[in-house]
Amino acid sequence: MMRSFLIAFFLIVHHLAVLASSDYPASAIPEELKKQADAVVRAQEETFNIRSIDAATYTIHRVVTVLNKNGEKHAPLVVGYDPQHKIKSIQCNVYDARGELIKKVKNKEIEDVSAISSFSIYEDNRIKYYIYDAPSYPYTVEYSYELEFDGLLFYPDWNPVDGFGLAVEQATYALVTPPNFPIRYQLQDLSEPTKAVEEGQQWYRWALSHQSAYEKEAYQPALGSLTPRVYLAPTDFYFEGYSGNFSSWKQFGEWIGQLNEGRDQLPESTQQKVKQLIDGLSDTTEMIRVLYEYMQSKTRYVSIQLGIGGYQPFDAATVDRLGYGDCKALSNYMKAILAAADIDSRYTLVHAGAYGDKVLADFPSMQFNHAILGVPLTQDTVWLECTSQTNPFGHLSDFTDARNVLIIEKEGGKLVHTPAYSTQDNQQIRNTTVVLDESGNGQLSTQTQYTGQLYDDIAYITRLSEQEQKQAVNEQVSIPNFRLQSYEYQLAKDRIPVATEKLALQLDRYASVSGKRWFFCPNVMSQVESIPANTETRQHDVLLRYAYTETDTTVFTLPEQVYPEFIPESTEIHSTFGSYYNHYSVEQGKVVYTRTFVQHKGVFPASSYPELVEFYQKVSKADRQQIVLQKST
Amino acid sequence: MLKVYFVTILFCIGFLRGYATDSPDIDFGKVSEEELKMTHCALDSSASAVVLADFGETDFSYNQTSGIQMVFTRHRRIKIFKPAGYDWADVAVLLYKDGGDKEVISQVKGYTYNLEGNKVVKTKLKSEGKFLEAYDENRDIYKFTLPNVKEGAVIEYTYTITSDFLFNLQDWEFQSAIPTLWSEYKVEVPEYFIYKPLFQGYYSLAVNEQRPSSGKFIVTIRTQSGNGGFSSPVQRETRQEQVDYRATRYRWATQNIPALVEEPYVTTMDDYVMKVEMELGSTKFPGEPYKNYTTTWEKIDEELLKSAYFGDILKRTGSIKDQVATLINGAGSDAEKVARIYQYVQQQIRWNQSSRLYAEQSPKQTLETQSGNSADINLLLIALLREADIQADPVALSTRSHGMLRQEFPRLTQYNYVIARALVGENTILLDATGANCSPDMLPIRCLNQFGRVISEEPGEKWVSLQPENGSAHTTMATLSLTESQLQGTIATSRTGYNAMRLRQNIVDADGVDGYLDELKEDFHSWTINDYEVAALETLDAPLKETYQVGLSEAMQEAGDLIYLNPMLLGSLDKNPFSSELRAYPVDYPYPEKETYMLMLSLPEGYTVDELPEEIIFALPDNAAVYSYTAKQLGNMVQLVVRLEVKKIKFYAQEYPHLREFFNQIVAKQQEQIVLKRN
C-alpha cells in the first residue's frame, strides 16, 4: 500500500498565538445547528503557508464542542507525522459546558504511537494523540498545532465536515503562496476563494459557516463525495531529491516513471527461469498466467516504506532476493518478469478499497494508495493484483474494480477505467437435494458455484484451518439445526473466478412434524438476510455497490404416505433494483423449488428508496414461505 | 520438592505416560529433507502452517554492571503449507522497559529453507529485515521478517532476551493459533531464587521434569588497600572469583497440541491456552537475608492496605465530609444512605473505561474531575460510605477479560479491579459504581468471574462469591386476536437483572427510546408497532417493562379452510448458538438466565383448533438447564407457555454435546405450528 495519505487525512489546521481563554459556552451554539449534530465545530482556522517549492508550514486551530457520546469521535487531537512532516508545536485545552477552562493538556499526556497498527509491517509514520475523558456533555476541546513540511508532494485538502453528525459554525482555510506561484484546486459544493496580495504574498481564502450535520443513511454514497471540500494539489514540486510537475496526468505519470526507472533489472538466473517457464507456450495470455503464478509462488506482501519509499518501489533484484515487497515493489517486480518474456506491461496506480471510485478524474494529484499491473492485450487489458499469493489471475475483486486508475506509459500517465462486474459475472448457482425421512430429518447435499466477486466471499474459507473452516461453514449456513457431515471446495482461478462448494448436512427435524402435519420452508439455503430499514425521509441517493444473480434449484424427496396439503403460489417481482422469481412444483413424492434473484448495481435517486425497501420486503416474504404436508394414516 | 500444580479444577489434566520424552532432534541451521517434503499436518489437515518445534530456555547469568540477569533464548521452527501461513514469517517480539531499565534482544538469527528441485536452498535473515520500534511507554517492539518464504518453506529463528526484571521470568505458551508438534521450555533456577511454576490448559505434558543441578557465576572483585600517602600507597586489585551454586533444572514439554480457536461463551482465550508462568516466590542471596515475595493472600492484603493508591488513599478523605453530609441528609436507614451514595457516584462520576486495581487520583480529585478509572470510582464510593458510617471495604478481583482468578496461587497481578462491599444490617452488598445501568445489587458483567477478595484488616472469611444469585429474567406476554388475516393485540415484557441492563444499555446506545423504537421496527419490519412505552427506564432497581400494540400480517399462512401459524412470534432462537460439534474447553455463561414466553390467542369466529404442538419438557442432568413448552385450548383461546432456564453457568467439555443437543431440541420445537380450521 502507498503511504502518507493517512497523514493528509489527519492534517486538518493556525498559528497559535496563545490559546485564548474560551469564548465558547455550549449555550451559544445556534439551535438549528444542533439538529442531527453530535458535535459542532465552533471555529476552525487552517493555514497552509507555502514558502517554496519544497517547504511549507501547516497550522490549525480548532474548537469543537461535543454534544453527546456519538460526538466524541470528533473531538480528539490527532496529529500524524513522519520525518518529512515534523511537529513544531502542539497545544490542547478542554472547557466545560459553560466554557470555563478545566484542563490544560501537558505534553507528557499526549500519546505517541506508530500509525501502523499491524505488527507485520514497518513504516515511519507516527501519530500523536490526546483523548479527553469527559465526565459529562457538552464539553469543548480546543487545540492547535503546527507542522513543518519538508518536500511537497501533496497539499492538505480542506475537509471541514469530515464525519456524520458534525455541524460547523465557522471554519476557514487560507492558502498562502509566494507571488505567481502556480497552484491548483478543485471545489466541491463551495465557491471560489477570495484572493488578495498581502505583505508580498498571495492569499486564497475559503470559509464555511452554519453548515448543519449530515445524517447517516443506509446505502448512501460516500460522505466525502457530498460535503463541502477543497482539493488542492501542487503544480511543480520537489520531494526527497525528486522534482516534477503534476499539472496533467501525463506529467504525473512521467514522475512516477522517473522514480521507477532502472529498478526493473532481474538477475540473470531469474531471466533464465522466466524463459524456461514460457518455453513452448505460444498464447500470450497463458504466458502471463504462468508468470503471474510464478511471481505469486515466489513472493509475499511485506510493507517496509521509509521516506521516498512511500512512492518508489524496491528494485526488482531486491524483491527477487528477499521474496517480499509492498504493492509497488511487487508490481514492479512482476513488470520486470514480464519484460524478461518480452511482454510489455504498465505499472498502474489505483485508489483501492471496497467503496469504489474515489479518484477525481480531472484533477491530477496524489490520490492513490495502491499499485497494480496492467498488461495490454490486443482486445483488452489483463489486470494483475501482485500483493496476493492466492488471487486468481486477472481478477480485480471489489478492491480495484470499476474505477479510474493511472497507467504509467513511456510517454507518461494516462487515466483509464477498470472493468465492472455484471449480474452475469457475479453469480451464485446452487443445486440442492434434500431427502426427508419419516421424522422430518433431512439429508441435504448441495453444490454451489460462486463466480466473480462472490468468489472472494468463499475462497477465504479454503485458507483456514480445519476447525476454522467448520466454524465458517457453520456460520454461513442459516438452517436452525444441522450437523456438518462433509465439505469440499474447488477453486477455478480465472479472470471471472469460480469457487465450487459442496456440502453435506444432516438436518435435524428440518420439517416440523406436529401431529399429522409437516411444515417446512423449501428455500433451505438462500433466504435474503438483511432488509433495508424503512425510514420516513430519505436525503441521499441510493447506492447499490454490487450486481449479482442467485439461482437455486432444490429438490425434496418426501417419505412415503406424505402428500401436500398446501403449496404456495409462485412469486414474480420486478423492480428498478432487480427482479425475483420463485416456483414450487410437486411430482411423484418430490417437491421441486426454483428461485432466481437478481440485484442491479448503480446510483438511484433518493426518491426511489421506499421502492428498494418494498422490493426487499417482498423478497423476504417470498423466501420464507412454507409448504405444508399431511401424513396419510 | 516443589509441587507443580495444574490449574484447571479438573478432570481434564493428568500426567499421561506413554508420550515421547526425548526432544526431537532439531539443530539450528540444519533442516531435514523430511520436514521440507511434508505436505500437510497430520493433526489438522488444512492447517496453513505448523510449529515443528519451539524450544525456550531461561538461565541466569552474572555481569559486573547489571548483577544477576535472566537470559531467555528461543528457537522456533515452523513449516509453512499455504500462503495463509506466511504471516508466521513476520515476527514481533515485545520488549519490556521501565525507566532506564529495558529488556535487550540480541543474537537474532533466522533462516528460510526451500526445496528447489532436489536442492535445499537456505536464505539467511539479514539486517534489512529487522526493525526496532517504540510501541508504548513500557514496551518496544522488535520486528523481523524472514526472506524468501514460499509454500512448503521451513522457517526458523532464534533470539535471546536479556532482562533485569527478575519478577518477569518469561512465561511459555505451549499452544498457538496453529498446531504445535513439540514445545519445550527449560528453566534453570539458581538456589538464590524460588520460582513457582503455574500451569494451565486442557492438554497433558509429555515431559515434566525437575532435577537438581549446579552452575557458576564469574564475579569480578575489585579491592583497594592502603590509605594513600608515602607509607601506605593505594593498591588496587582486580580478581575474578568463581561463585558456585546449586540450582533446580525444570524441563517441560508437550507433544501434538492442536491449534487454539475461539468459540462463543468464553472469558478470555488466555484462560484456555496451554501455558506455564513462573512466579517469583522468594530470594536468598549470600550474605543477605531471605526475602519472601507475595506468597500468601494475607500478605497481598497487607500490601494493598498500605498502598498509597489503594488502602492508604481511603484514609485521606477529610475533604469529602461536606459532600457526604449533603448526600445523606434526611436519609432514614443505612440502606437508604447506601442507595443514595451509590446513585450519586454512579450518575455523577464518569468511568473512563479503564479497569484498574489502583487509583490514579484521590477521592477528592475524583469528585472534582468527575471522571476516573474503576479504582478511582469505587474507592471514592467506599470513602463516601465510610464517611456515612457504613462499614465498607474494597473487594479485589480479576475481570473476565483479565482471566480466571486462581486462589491456589497468591499473586498480586491476578487482580486488576476493585469493587466495594457494604454491610447493611445482616446484608452484604457488592457495589460497582462504574456500571451505568446496574442496579445496586448487580455487578457489571465484566466482574462476574467466580470470586473476589475482601481487602480489610478484620478477621474472617475473605473470599466472596461474585456469582449473581438472581441472574436475569425476561418475560414476554402477548395477548393477540386473529381477525381478517391479521394478528392484533398487545405485547408486554418485563425484564430484571442483566436482561434489563442490556435493554437499558441498548436504549442509551440508540440515543433514547425513539431511536430504539426505530431499531425495533427495523428488526420486525413486517409488523406495525404503535403506542410503544417503557416503564422504569431510570429506576434501576425496578423491573424494566415495555408495552406496545402490534399488527402482524405475515405471521400466518392461509390455505383454503386452514390457517397455519407459528406461535413463537418473539424470542425464538434462529439457530443453535453452539454450532461446533466438539469443544476442548468449557462454556462459560456469565450469569443464569430465565426466559418465559406466554401467548393468549383469541381465535377468529368460526374457526376451531385442528392441531396444537405437543406439550414437552426436557432438561439437562441436575436441572442445569430446563425447557418446557405447553399449548392448550381454553374455549376460543389458545394459551401457550414456553420457558427456558439455564441455571448452571459453567459447562465442561464433556457436557458440551448434551448442551448442544439441548439447544437443538429447543430450536426444533420452536418450529412447530398451530393449525386452525374453518368449521
Boltz contact constraints between the chains, C-beta under 6 A:
constraints:
  - contact:
      token1: [A, 114]
      token2: [B, 133]
      max_distance: 6.0
  - contact:
      token1: [A, 119]
      token2: [B, 92]
      max_distance: 6.0
  - contact:
      token1: [A, 120]
      token2: [B, 90]
      max_distance: 6.0
  - contact:
      token1: [A, 122]
      token2: [B, 131]
      max_distance: 6.0
  - contact:
      token1: [A, 133]
      token2: [B, 352]
      max_distance: 6.0
  - contact:
      token1: [A, 133]
      token2: [B, 371]
      max_distance: 6.0
  - contact:
      token1: [A, 135]
      token2: [B, 350]
      max_distance: 6.0
  - contact:
      token1: [A, 135]
      token2: [B, 370]
      max_distance: 6.0
  - contact:
      token1: [A, 135]
      token2: [B, 371]
      max_distance: 6.0
  - contact:
      token1: [A, 297]
      token2: [B, 150]
      max_distance: 6.0
  - contact:
      token1: [A, 300]
      token2: [B, 86]
      max_distance: 6.0
  - contact:
      token1: [A, 300]
      token2: [B, 149]
      max_distance: 6.0
  - contact:
      token1: [A, 302]
      token2: [B, 145]
      max_distance: 6.0
  - contact:
      token1: [A, 322]
      token2: [B, 147]
      max_distance: 6.0
  - contact:
      token1: [A, 323]
      token2: [B, 147]
      max_distance: 6.0
  - contact:
      token1: [A, 323]
      token2: [B, 148]
      max_distance: 6.0
  - contact:
      token1: [A, 323]
      token2: [B, 149]
      max_distance: 6.0
  - contact:
      token1: [A, 389]
      token2: [B, 83]
      max_distance: 6.0
  - contact:
      token1: [A, 390]
      token2: [B, 83]
      max_distance: 6.0
  - contact:
      token1: [A, 463]
      token2: [B, 84]
      max_distance: 6.0
  - contact:
      token1: [A, 465]
      token2: [B, 44]
      max_distance: 6.0
  - contact:
      token1: [A, 465]
      token2: [B, 46]
      max_distance: 6.0
  - contact:
      token1: [A, 465]
      token2: [B, 47]
      max_distance: 6.0
  - contact:
      token1: [A, 465]
      token2: [B, 259]
      max_distance: 6.0
  - contact:
      token1: [A, 466]
      token2: [B, 44]
      max_distance: 6.0
  - contact:
      token1: [A, 466]
      token2: [B, 46]
      max_distance: 6.0
  - contact:
      token1: [A, 467]
      token2: [B, 261]
      max_distance: 6.0
  - contact:
      token1: [A, 468]
      token2: [B, 261]
      max_distance: 6.0
  - contact:
      token1: [A, 469]
      token2: [B, 46]
      max_distance: 6.0
  - contact:
      token1: [A, 474]
      token2: [B, 579]
      max_distance: 6.0
  - contact:
      token1: [A, 480]
      token2: [B, 575]
      max_distance: 6.0
  - contact:
      token1: [A, 480]
      token2: [B, 667]
      max_distance: 6.0
  - contact:
      token1: [A, 481]
      token2: [B, 576]
      max_distance: 6.0
  - contact:
      token1: [A, 481]
      token2: [B, 664]
      max_distance: 6.0
  - contact:
      token1: [A, 481]
      token2: [B, 667]
      max_distance: 6.0
  - contact:
      token1: [A, 481]
      token2: [B, 668]
      max_distance: 6.0
  - contact:
      token1: [A, 508]
      token2: [B, 664]
      max_distance: 6.0
  - contact:
      token1: [A, 509]
      token2: [B, 668]
      max_distance: 6.0
  - contact:
      token1: [A, 512]
      token2: [B, 671]
      max_distance: 6.0
  - contact:
      token1: [A, 512]
      token2: [B, 672]
      max_distance: 6.0
  - contact:
      token1: [A, 514]
      token2: [B, 611]
      max_distance: 6.0
  - contact:
      token1: [A, 514]
      token2: [B, 613]
      max_distance: 6.0
  - contact:
      token1: [A, 514]
      token2: [B, 672]
      max_distance: 6.0
  - contact:
      token1: [A, 515]
      token2: [B, 611]
      max_distance: 6.0
  - contact:
      token1: [A, 517]
      token2: [B, 611]
      max_distance: 6.0
  - contact:
      token1: [A, 519]
      token2: [B, 673]
      max_distance: 6.0
  - contact:
      token1: [A, 531]
      token2: [B, 525]
      max_distance: 6.0
  - contact:
      token1: [A, 533]
      token2: [B, 522]
      max_distance: 6.0
  - contact:
      token1: [A, 566]
      token2: [B, 559]
      max_distance: 6.0
  - contact:
      token1: [A, 621]
      token2: [B, 554]
      max_distance: 6.0
  - contact:
      token1: [A, 628]
      token2: [B, 564]
      max_distance: 6.0
